[in-house]
């Protein structure tokens, strides 16, 4: 992952599974992507502002779920 934009990568999803990525942050966002044939995805989250906690949750349409929390994001 990188921070500007925040690049989110996930693995372990079902091949072709639709994935909803929710960002719980001061200006949170929701994005949609699809897992590759190998079950992974990469997406960029832009325009994160402010400092503090950021939680990223990826929920797959076939029941896969992953969550990651940054306790502090660099300002």
Backbone torsions as a table, in degrees:
resi	resn	phi	psi	omega
1	UNK	NA	149.6	172.1
2	UNK	-125.4	170.6	-171.5
3	UNK	-101.4	-22.3	-175.4
4	UNK	-137.8	93.0	-2.6
5	UNK	-73.2	165.6	176.0
6	UNK	-73.3	116.4	-179.8
7	UNK	-97.3	122.2	-179.0
8	UNK	-109.1	128.0	177.4
9	UNK	-124.0	138.9	179.1
10	UNK	-135.2	149.0	176.9
11	UNK	-134.3	167.8	176.8
12	UNK	88.6	9.3	176.8
13	UNK	-88.4	166.4	178.0
14	UNK	-73.7	142.5	177.8
15	UNK	-54.4	128.7	178.8
16	UNK	77.3	0.7	-178.0
17	UNK	-64.1	134.1	173.4
18	UNK	-72.6	135.0	-176.3
19	UNK	-125.4	128.3	175.6
20	UNK	-101.8	124.1	-179.9
21	UNK	-108.5	118.9	179.1
22	UNK	-112.2	133.1	178.6
23	UNK	-111.9	115.0	177.2
24	UNK	-94.8	98.5	-177.3
25	UNK	-152.9	174.0	-178.8
26	UNK	-51.2	-36.6	176.3
27	UNK	-123.3	56.7	-174.8
28	UNK	-50.9	155.7	-178.0
29	UNK	-136.5	161.9	171.4
30	UNK	-129.8	131.8	177.8
31	UNK	-129.1	160.6	177.0
32	UNK	-126.4	140.4	176.7
33	UNK	-148.7	-178.9	179.8
34	UNK	-130.9	136.2	177.8
35	UNK	-68.1	146.0	179.0
36	UNK	-71.8	178.6	178.1
37	UNK	-63.7	-18.5	176.0
38	UNK	-94.1	1.2	177.2
39	UNK	85.2	19.2	179.5
40	UNK	-117.9	163.7	175.5
41	UNK	-146.8	158.3	173.0
42	UNK	-139.4	133.2	176.3
43	UNK	-147.6	154.2	178.7
44	UNK	-105.7	138.1	175.3
45	UNK	-110.9	117.9	-177.3
46	UNK	-104.8	166.7	172.0
47	UNK	62.0	34.0	170.3
48	UNK	-72.5	132.0	-179.2
49	UNK	-124.2	159.3	176.1
50	UNK	79.2	-176.9	-179.1
51	UNK	-123.1	162.3	175.9
52	UNK	125.0	-161.8	-174.7
53	UNK	-74.6	138.3	174.9
54	UNK	-132.1	124.4	176.4
55	UNK	-116.1	128.9	177.9
56	UNK	-112.0	124.9	178.2
57	UNK	-120.5	128.1	176.4
58	UNK	-113.1	121.0	-178.3
59	UNK	-119.8	120.9	-179.3
60	UNK	-88.6	152.9	-178.7
61	UNK	-68.9	-14.1	179.8
62	UNK	-108.9	17.7	173.1
63	UNK	102.2	-3.8	178.1
64	UNK	-73.5	140.2	178.8
65	UNK	-141.9	137.5	173.9
66	UNK	-140.0	145.5	-179.3
67	UNK	-142.7	142.3	177.7
68	UNK	-141.5	136.9	179.2
69	UNK	-119.7	131.7	169.9
70	UNK	-97.6	116.7	-177.6
71	UNK	-65.6	-34.5	173.9
72	UNK	-143.9	135.1	174.8
73	UNK	-105.0	137.9	-178.3
74	UNK	-61.6	140.6	-179.3
75	UNK	-88.7	NA	NA
